[in-house]
Amino acid sequence: MENFKASCTSGMKRRYSRLVLGCKIWSMVFVVALLAGCTPFLYSVDMKYVPTRTFSKAPGVDGPIVVTVATFQDSRKIEDKMLIGRVIKAGGKRLPVLPKYVKPSNAVTVPVKEFFRLAGYRVATESPAWDLQESSINKGWGPILVGGSIDELDITCQDSFTITKYTAKVKLTIYFADTLKGKIFHKVTTESSVSLDHILFSEERMEQQLNAALSDAIEKMFEGRDVANIINGIGG
């Protein structure tokens, strides 16, 4: 009789342990599913230069020309300068988009520096603050100084139940200066916009659209090669 009771007790304990384990597993599954369905408070994108064309110095220029890229000024007429876009959900909820790790001014400056580096120039490590005035040009920069303003920088994602629409816009005003003469020799405004309709939403796809618009706007400052030739003439 005692053996029978012990056997029953042992069996009940095993069933109870399995029941508890099963409950724990289903609880974990529920929590994971709940977290997976949660909407984040914001999105962030890594802004970078993605080359679409090849640019190089004019032939006959000896040695690398040094280019100093000043930190771009954020001239956008918005209240929150950290904001670079928004994701609008199907229910109308608007979630902010921010650049990853840095301020928008630096998020534009670094890709511009990468553009010049890939075009064969030697880019100064520092990115000094420059107010885009000739009177504040430092002869220690350069000999070529590049700076500018961010006039527009935006990625908007309309995330509906049926289709997701991505729209990216970038507008830059870029100044080129001869530091030894203390003169601005060229000013250009470039802009670019791209759009994409897709059945799915992804942060990566949003990042790709913004970088495509940014890279195109950066490359447009060398269109016609007039600027490149002037730079090569001064630096060479």
BAVOLO-584602 format. One line per 10 residues: their letters; for each residue x, y, z of N, C-alpha, C. Coordinates in nm, 2 decimals. Example, Ala and Ser with C-alpha at 12.3 -4.5 7.8 and 13.67 -1.06 7.14 Angstrom:
// BAVOLO-584602
as> 1.32/-0.57/0.78/1.23/-0.45/0.78/1.32/-0.33/0.78  1.28/-0.22/0.71/1.37/-0.11/0.71/1.29/0.00/0.79;
This chain:
// BAVOLO-584602
menfkascts> 0.08/-0.12/0.00/0.00/0.00/0.00/0.09/0.13/0.00  0.19/0.12/0.08/0.28/0.24/0.09/0.35/0.26/-0.04  0.39/0.14/-0.11/0.46/0.16/-0.24/0.36/0.22/-0.34  0.23/0.18/-0.33/0.13/0.23/-0.42/0.12/0.38/-0.41  0.11/0.43/-0.28/0.10/0.57/-0.25/0.22/0.65/-0.30  0.34/0.59/-0.28/0.46/0.65/-0.32/0.47/0.67/-0.47  0.42/0.56/-0.54/0.41/0.56/-0.69/0.32/0.67/-0.74  0.20/0.68/-0.67/0.10/0.78/-0.71/0.16/0.92/-0.69  0.22/0.94/-0.57/0.28/1.07/-0.54/0.39/1.11/-0.64  0.47/1.01/-0.68/0.58/1.04/-0.77/0.52/1.07/-0.91;
gmkrrysrlv> 0.42/1.00/-0.95/0.36/1.03/-1.08/0.29/1.17/-1.09  0.23/1.21/-0.97/0.17/1.34/-0.97/0.27/1.45/-0.97  0.39/1.43/-0.91/0.49/1.52/-0.91/0.55/1.54/-1.05  0.56/1.43/-1.12/0.61/1.44/-1.26/0.52/1.52/-1.35  0.39/1.48/-1.33/0.29/1.55/-1.42/0.28/1.70/-1.38  0.30/1.73/-1.25/0.30/1.87/-1.21/0.42/1.95/-1.27  0.54/1.88/-1.26/0.66/1.94/-1.32/0.65/1.97/-1.47  0.59/1.87/-1.54/0.57/1.89/-1.68/0.47/2.01/-1.71  0.37/2.01/-1.62/0.27/2.12/-1.64/0.33/2.26/-1.61  0.41/2.27/-1.51/0.48/2.39/-1.48/0.57/2.43/-1.59;
lgckiwsmvf> 0.65/2.33/-1.64/0.74/2.36/-1.75/0.67/2.41/-1.87  0.56/2.34/-1.90/0.48/2.38/-2.02/0.43/2.52/-2.01  0.38/2.56/-1.89/0.33/2.69/-1.87/0.44/2.80/-1.88  0.56/2.76/-1.83/0.68/2.85/-1.85/0.71/2.88/-2.00  0.71/2.77/-2.07/0.75/2.77/-2.22/0.64/2.86/-2.29  0.51/2.84/-2.26/0.41/2.92/-2.33/0.42/3.06/-2.29  0.45/3.08/-2.16/0.47/3.22/-2.12/0.58/3.29/-2.19  0.69/3.22/-2.21/0.80/3.28/-2.28/0.77/3.31/-2.43  0.69/3.21/-2.49/0.65/3.23/-2.63/0.56/3.36/-2.64  0.47/3.37/-2.54/0.38/3.48/-2.54/0.45/3.62/-2.53;
vvallagctp> 0.55/3.62/-2.44/0.63/3.74/-2.42/0.71/3.78/-2.54  0.77/3.68/-2.61/0.85/3.70/-2.73/0.76/3.75/-2.84  0.64/3.69/-2.86/0.55/3.74/-2.96/0.50/3.88/-2.93  0.48/3.91/-2.80/0.43/4.04/-2.77/0.54/4.15/-2.80  0.66/4.11/-2.76/0.77/4.21/-2.79/0.79/4.23/-2.94  0.78/4.12/-3.01/0.80/4.13/-3.16/0.70/4.22/-3.22  0.58/4.22/-3.16/0.47/4.30/-3.22/0.47/4.44/-3.17  0.56/4.48/-3.08/0.56/4.61/-3.03/0.62/4.71/-3.13  0.56/4.83/-3.14/0.62/4.93/-3.22/0.72/5.01/-3.15  0.84/5.03/-3.21/0.94/5.11/-3.14/0.90/5.26/-3.12;
flysvdmkyv> 0.97/5.33/-3.04/0.94/5.47/-3.01/0.99/5.56/-3.12  1.10/5.51/-3.19/1.16/5.59/-3.30/1.24/5.49/-3.39  1.29/5.55/-3.50/1.37/5.47/-3.59/1.50/5.55/-3.61  1.61/5.48/-3.64/1.74/5.55/-3.67/1.80/5.49/-3.79  1.87/5.57/-3.87/1.93/5.53/-4.00/2.08/5.57/-4.00  2.16/5.49/-4.06/2.30/5.52/-4.07/2.33/5.59/-4.20  2.36/5.71/-4.20/2.38/5.79/-4.32/2.52/5.78/-4.37  2.53/5.75/-4.50/2.67/5.73/-4.56/2.66/5.76/-4.71  2.78/5.78/-4.76/2.79/5.80/-4.91/2.80/5.67/-4.98  2.71/5.65/-5.07/2.71/5.53/-5.16/2.74/5.57/-5.30;
ptrtfskapg> 2.86/5.55/-5.35/2.89/5.60/-5.49/2.80/5.54/-5.60  2.77/5.63/-5.69/2.69/5.58/-5.81/2.77/5.62/-5.93  2.87/5.71/-5.92/2.95/5.75/-6.03/3.10/5.75/-5.99  3.19/5.76/-6.09/3.33/5.76/-6.06/3.38/5.90/-6.09  3.45/5.96/-5.99/3.51/6.09/-6.00/3.65/6.08/-5.97  3.74/6.15/-6.04/3.88/6.15/-6.02/3.94/6.28/-6.05  4.06/6.31/-6.00/4.13/6.43/-6.03/4.17/6.44/-6.18  4.19/6.56/-6.22/4.23/6.58/-6.36/4.37/6.52/-6.38  4.40/6.46/-6.50/4.54/6.40/-6.52/4.64/6.51/-6.52  4.76/6.48/-6.48/4.87/6.57/-6.48/4.89/6.64/-6.34;
vdgpivvtva> 4.81/6.62/-6.24/4.82/6.68/-6.11/4.91/6.58/-6.03  5.02/6.64/-5.98/5.11/6.56/-5.90/5.07/6.56/-5.75  5.07/6.44/-5.69/5.04/6.44/-5.55/4.90/6.46/-5.51  4.86/6.41/-5.39/4.72/6.43/-5.35/4.69/6.57/-5.30  4.58/6.63/-5.35/4.54/6.76/-5.31/4.47/6.75/-5.17  4.50/6.84/-5.08/4.44/6.84/-4.95/4.31/6.92/-4.95  4.20/6.86/-4.91/4.07/6.92/-4.90/4.03/6.92/-4.75  3.99/7.03/-4.70/3.93/7.04/-4.57/3.78/7.06/-4.58  3.71/6.97/-4.52/3.56/6.97/-4.52/3.51/7.02/-4.39  3.46/7.15/-4.39/3.41/7.20/-4.26/3.27/7.13/-4.23;
tfqdsrkied> 3.24/7.14/-4.10/3.11/7.08/-4.06/3.00/7.16/-4.12  2.91/7.08/-4.18/2.79/7.15/-4.25/2.70/7.21/-4.14  2.64/7.32/-4.18/2.55/7.39/-4.09/2.41/7.34/-4.12  2.33/7.32/-4.02/2.20/7.27/-4.03/2.10/7.39/-4.04  2.06/7.43/-4.17/1.98/7.55/-4.19/1.83/7.51/-4.21  1.80/7.39/-4.18/1.66/7.35/-4.20/1.57/7.43/-4.11  1.45/7.47/-4.16/1.36/7.55/-4.08/1.26/7.45/-4.00  1.32/7.38/-3.91/1.24/7.29/-3.82/1.28/7.31/-3.68  1.19/7.28/-3.59/1.21/7.30/-3.45/1.31/7.21/-3.39  1.30/7.08/-3.42/1.39/6.98/-3.37/1.49/6.94/-3.47;
kmligrvika> 1.61/6.99/-3.45/1.72/6.97/-3.55/1.77/6.82/-3.56  1.73/6.74/-3.46/1.78/6.60/-3.46/1.69/6.52/-3.56  1.57/6.57/-3.58/1.47/6.49/-3.66/1.51/6.50/-3.81  1.51/6.38/-3.88/1.54/6.38/-4.02/1.43/6.31/-4.10  1.32/6.28/-4.03/1.21/6.22/-4.10/1.10/6.16/-4.01  1.01/6.08/-4.06/0.91/6.03/-3.98/0.85/5.90/-4.05  0.80/5.81/-3.97/0.73/5.69/-4.02/0.58/5.71/-3.98  0.49/5.71/-4.07/0.35/5.73/-4.05/0.28/5.59/-4.06  0.24/5.54/-3.94/0.17/5.41/-3.94/0.03/5.42/-4.00  -0.03/5.30/-4.02/-0.16/5.29/-4.08/-0.26/5.36/-4.00;
ggkrlpvlpk> -0.25/5.36/-3.87/-0.35/5.43/-3.78/-0.33/5.57/-3.76  -0.22/5.63/-3.83/-0.19/5.77/-3.82/-0.08/5.81/-3.72  -0.04/5.71/-3.65/0.07/5.74/-3.55/0.20/5.77/-3.62  0.27/5.88/-3.58/0.39/5.93/-3.64/0.51/5.90/-3.55  0.61/5.83/-3.60/0.73/5.80/-3.52/0.85/5.87/-3.59  0.93/5.93/-3.50/1.04/6.01/-3.56/1.15/5.92/-3.61  1.23/5.97/-3.71/1.35/5.91/-3.76/1.47/6.00/-3.73  1.57/5.94/-3.67/1.69/6.02/-3.64/1.81/5.95/-3.70  1.92/6.03/-3.72/2.04/5.97/-3.77/2.11/5.89/-3.66  2.17/5.78/-3.70/2.23/5.69/-3.60/2.36/5.74/-3.54;
yvkpsnavtv> 2.36/5.76/-3.41/2.49/5.79/-3.34/2.53/5.94/-3.34  2.49/6.02/-3.45/2.55/6.15/-3.46/2.44/6.25/-3.50  2.47/6.38/-3.49/2.38/6.49/-3.53/2.37/6.49/-3.68  2.26/6.55/-3.74/2.25/6.56/-3.88/2.36/6.63/-3.95  2.42/6.73/-3.88/2.53/6.81/-3.94/2.65/6.72/-3.97  2.68/6.63/-3.87/2.79/6.54/-3.89/2.75/6.43/-3.98  2.63/6.39/-3.98/2.58/6.28/-4.07/2.59/6.32/-4.22  2.59/6.45/-4.25/2.61/6.49/-4.38/2.76/6.52/-4.41  2.83/6.57/-4.31/2.97/6.61/-4.33/3.06/6.48/-4.36  3.04/6.38/-4.29/3.12/6.25/-4.31/3.10/6.20/-4.45;
pvkeffrlag> 2.98/6.18/-4.51/2.97/6.14/-4.64/3.03/6.23/-4.75  3.03/6.36/-4.72/3.10/6.45/-4.81/3.25/6.43/-4.81  3.30/6.41/-4.69/3.45/6.37/-4.68/3.48/6.24/-4.75  3.39/6.15/-4.74/3.41/6.02/-4.81/3.41/6.03/-4.96  3.32/6.12/-5.01/3.32/6.15/-5.15/3.45/6.20/-5.20  3.51/6.30/-5.13/3.64/6.35/-5.18/3.75/6.25/-5.16  3.74/6.17/-5.06/3.85/6.06/-5.04/3.85/5.96/-5.16  3.73/5.92/-5.19/3.71/5.82/-5.30/3.75/5.88/-5.44  3.74/6.02/-5.45/3.77/6.08/-5.57/3.92/6.11/-5.59  4.00/6.07/-5.49/4.14/6.07/-5.50/4.21/6.19/-5.42;
yrvatespaw> 4.13/6.26/-5.34/4.19/6.37/-5.27/4.23/6.33/-5.13  4.32/6.40/-5.07/4.36/6.38/-4.93/4.27/6.47/-4.84  4.19/6.41/-4.76/4.10/6.48/-4.68/4.15/6.50/-4.54  4.15/6.63/-4.50/4.19/6.66/-4.36/4.11/6.59/-4.26  4.17/6.55/-4.15/4.10/6.47/-4.05/4.00/6.56/-3.98  4.04/6.68/-3.94/3.94/6.77/-3.87/3.84/6.83/-3.96  3.72/6.86/-3.90/3.61/6.93/-3.97/3.58/7.05/-3.89  3.65/7.16/-3.92/3.64/7.29/-3.85/3.50/7.35/-3.86  3.47/7.44/-3.77/3.34/7.51/-3.78/3.37/7.63/-3.87  3.29/7.65/-3.98/3.31/7.77/-4.07/3.17/7.82/-4.09;
dlqessinkg> 3.16/7.96/-4.08/3.03/8.02/-4.10/3.00/8.06/-4.24  3.08/8.01/-4.34/3.06/8.03/-4.48/3.09/8.17/-4.52  3.16/8.24/-4.44/3.20/8.38/-4.48/3.35/8.38/-4.51  3.39/8.47/-4.61/3.53/8.47/-4.65/3.62/8.53/-4.53  3.56/8.62/-4.45/3.64/8.68/-4.35/3.69/8.58/-4.24  3.62/8.46/-4.23/3.66/8.37/-4.13/3.73/8.25/-4.18  3.78/8.26/-4.31/3.86/8.15/-4.37/4.00/8.15/-4.30  4.04/8.03/-4.26/4.17/8.01/-4.19/4.27/7.96/-4.30  4.38/8.03/-4.31/4.48/7.98/-4.41/4.54/7.85/-4.38  4.52/7.81/-4.25/4.57/7.67/-4.21/4.49/7.56/-4.26;
wgpilvggsi> 4.37/7.59/-4.31/4.28/7.49/-4.37/4.31/7.48/-4.52  4.30/7.36/-4.57/4.31/7.35/-4.71/4.43/7.29/-4.77  4.47/7.34/-4.89/4.44/7.47/-4.95/4.30/7.48/-5.00  4.22/7.37/-5.01/4.09/7.38/-5.06/3.99/7.36/-4.94  3.90/7.45/-4.92/3.81/7.44/-4.81/3.67/7.42/-4.87  3.60/7.32/-4.82/3.46/7.29/-4.86/3.37/7.30/-4.74  3.26/7.37/-4.75/3.16/7.38/-4.64/3.03/7.40/-4.70  2.93/7.41/-4.62/2.79/7.43/-4.68/2.68/7.42/-4.57  2.56/7.42/-4.62/2.45/7.42/-4.53/2.35/7.31/-4.58  2.28/7.25/-4.48/2.18/7.15/-4.51/2.05/7.23/-4.52;
delditcqds> 1.99/7.24/-4.63/1.87/7.31/-4.65/1.74/7.22/-4.64  1.76/7.09/-4.68/1.66/6.99/-4.66/1.72/6.86/-4.65  1.66/6.78/-4.55/1.71/6.64/-4.53/1.59/6.57/-4.46  1.53/6.48/-4.54/1.40/6.42/-4.49/1.38/6.29/-4.56  1.33/6.19/-4.47/1.28/6.07/-4.52/1.15/6.04/-4.46  1.05/6.03/-4.54/0.91/6.00/-4.49/0.87/5.87/-4.54  0.81/5.79/-4.45/0.77/5.66/-4.48/0.62/5.65/-4.44  0.53/5.63/-4.54/0.39/5.61/-4.52/0.36/5.46/-4.52  0.35/5.40/-4.40/0.34/5.26/-4.38/0.19/5.22/-4.37  0.13/5.18/-4.48/-0.02/5.14/-4.47/-0.03/4.99/-4.47;
ftitkytakv> -0.15/4.94/-4.47/-0.18/4.80/-4.46/-0.14/4.73/-4.60  -0.15/4.80/-4.71/-0.14/4.74/-4.84/0.00/4.77/-4.91  0.05/4.89/-4.88/0.17/4.94/-4.95/0.25/5.03/-4.86  0.38/5.03/-4.87/0.46/5.12/-4.80/0.53/5.22/-4.89  0.52/5.34/-4.88/0.57/5.44/-4.97/0.69/5.52/-4.90  0.81/5.51/-4.96/0.92/5.58/-4.90/0.95/5.70/-4.99  0.98/5.82/-4.93/1.01/5.94/-5.00/1.13/6.01/-4.93  1.24/6.03/-5.00/1.36/6.09/-4.94/1.39/6.22/-5.02  1.42/6.33/-4.95/1.46/6.45/-5.02/1.58/6.51/-4.95  1.68/6.56/-5.03/1.80/6.62/-4.98/1.83/6.74/-5.06;
kltiyfadtl> 1.86/6.85/-4.99/1.90/6.98/-5.06/2.02/7.04/-4.98  2.13/7.06/-5.05/2.25/7.11/-4.99/2.30/7.24/-5.07  2.35/7.33/-5.00/2.42/7.44/-5.06/2.57/7.43/-5.02  2.66/7.42/-5.12/2.80/7.39/-5.10/2.89/7.50/-5.14  2.98/7.54/-5.06/3.08/7.64/-5.09/3.22/7.59/-5.10  3.29/7.64/-5.20/3.43/7.60/-5.22/3.52/7.73/-5.21  3.63/7.72/-5.13/3.71/7.83/-5.11/3.86/7.80/-5.12  3.93/7.90/-5.17/4.08/7.90/-5.18/4.13/7.96/-5.05  4.19/7.88/-4.96/4.22/7.93/-4.83/4.34/8.03/-4.83  4.43/8.01/-4.93/4.55/8.10/-4.93/4.50/8.24/-4.98;
kgkifhkvtt> 4.41/8.25/-5.07/4.36/8.38/-5.11/4.24/8.43/-5.02  4.19/8.34/-4.94/4.07/8.37/-4.86/3.95/8.41/-4.93  3.93/8.34/-5.05/3.82/8.37/-5.14/3.73/8.25/-5.17  3.60/8.27/-5.17/3.51/8.16/-5.21/3.51/8.17/-5.37  3.54/8.06/-5.43/3.55/8.06/-5.58/3.43/7.99/-5.64  3.35/7.92/-5.56/3.23/7.85/-5.62/3.13/7.82/-5.52  3.00/7.84/-5.56/2.89/7.80/-5.47/2.78/7.73/-5.56  2.73/7.62/-5.51/2.63/7.55/-5.58/2.53/7.49/-5.49  2.41/7.49/-5.54/2.30/7.43/-5.46/2.25/7.30/-5.53  2.26/7.19/-5.47/2.22/7.06/-5.53/2.10/7.00/-5.45;
essvsldhil> 2.02/6.93/-5.52/1.91/6.86/-5.45/1.88/6.73/-5.52  1.82/6.64/-5.45/1.78/6.51/-5.50/1.66/6.46/-5.43  1.58/6.38/-5.50/1.47/6.32/-5.43/1.45/6.18/-5.49  1.42/6.08/-5.41/1.39/5.95/-5.46/1.26/5.90/-5.39  1.20/5.80/-5.45/1.08/5.74/-5.39/1.07/5.60/-5.43  1.00/5.52/-5.34/0.99/5.38/-5.36/0.86/5.33/-5.30  0.79/5.25/-5.37/0.67/5.18/-5.32/0.71/5.03/-5.30  0.68/4.98/-5.18/0.71/4.84/-5.15/0.60/4.78/-5.07  0.58/4.65/-5.07/0.48/4.59/-5.00/0.52/4.57/-4.85  0.64/4.58/-4.82/0.69/4.57/-4.68/0.76/4.69/-4.63;
fseermeqql> 0.76/4.71/-4.50/0.83/4.82/-4.43/0.96/4.76/-4.37  1.07/4.83/-4.39/1.19/4.80/-4.31/1.28/4.92/-4.29  1.34/4.92/-4.18/1.43/5.04/-4.14/1.55/5.04/-4.24  1.59/4.93/-4.28/1.71/4.92/-4.38/1.67/4.98/-4.51  1.55/4.95/-4.56/1.50/5.01/-4.69/1.49/5.16/-4.68  1.44/5.21/-4.57/1.43/5.35/-4.54/1.57/5.42/-4.55  1.66/5.35/-4.49/1.80/5.40/-4.49/1.86/5.40/-4.63  1.83/5.30/-4.71/1.88/5.30/-4.84/1.83/5.41/-4.93  1.70/5.45/-4.91/1.64/5.56/-4.99/1.70/5.69/-4.95  1.72/5.71/-4.82/1.78/5.84/-4.78/1.93/5.85/-4.83;
naalsdaiek> 2.00/5.75/-4.82/2.14/5.75/-4.86/2.15/5.76/-5.02  2.05/5.71/-5.09/2.05/5.73/-5.23/2.03/5.88/-5.27  1.94/5.94/-5.20/1.92/6.09/-5.23/2.04/6.17/-5.18  2.10/6.14/-5.07/2.21/6.21/-5.01/2.33/6.20/-5.11  2.36/6.08/-5.15/2.47/6.05/-5.24/2.46/6.12/-5.37  2.34/6.12/-5.43/2.31/6.19/-5.55/2.33/6.34/-5.54  2.29/6.40/-5.43/2.30/6.54/-5.41/2.45/6.58/-5.39  2.53/6.49/-5.32/2.67/6.52/-5.31/2.74/6.51/-5.44  2.71/6.41/-5.52/2.78/6.39/-5.65/2.75/6.50/-5.75  2.63/6.56/-5.73/2.59/6.67/-5.83/2.68/6.79/-5.82;
mfegrdvani> 2.76/6.81/-5.71/2.84/6.93/-5.70/2.96/6.92/-5.79  2.99/6.80/-5.85/3.10/6.79/-5.94/3.05/6.77/-6.08  2.92/6.79/-6.11/2.87/6.78/-6.24/2.94/6.88/-6.34  2.98/6.83/-6.46/3.04/6.92/-6.55/3.19/6.93/-6.54  3.24/6.88/-6.42/3.39/6.88/-6.39/3.45/7.02/-6.38  3.37/7.12/-6.39/3.43/7.26/-6.38/3.49/7.28/-6.24  3.42/7.23/-6.14/3.47/7.25/-6.00/3.59/7.17/-5.98  3.59/7.04/-6.03/3.71/6.96/-6.01/3.83/7.02/-6.08  3.81/7.08/-6.19/3.93/7.14/-6.26/3.98/7.26/-6.19  3.89/7.34/-6.13/3.94/7.45/-6.05/4.01/7.41/-5.93;
ingigg> 3.96/7.31/-5.86/4.03/7.25/-5.74/4.17/7.20/-5.78  4.17/7.13/-5.89/4.30/7.07/-5.93/4.40/7.19/-5.97  4.35/7.29/-6.02/4.43/7.40/-6.06/4.49/7.48/-5.94  4.41/7.49/-5.83/4.45/7.55/-5.71/4.55/7.46/-5.63  4.50/7.34/-5.61/4.58/7.25/-5.53/4.70/7.19/-5.60  4.70/7.18/-5.73/4.80/7.12/-5.80/4.92/7.21/-5.82;
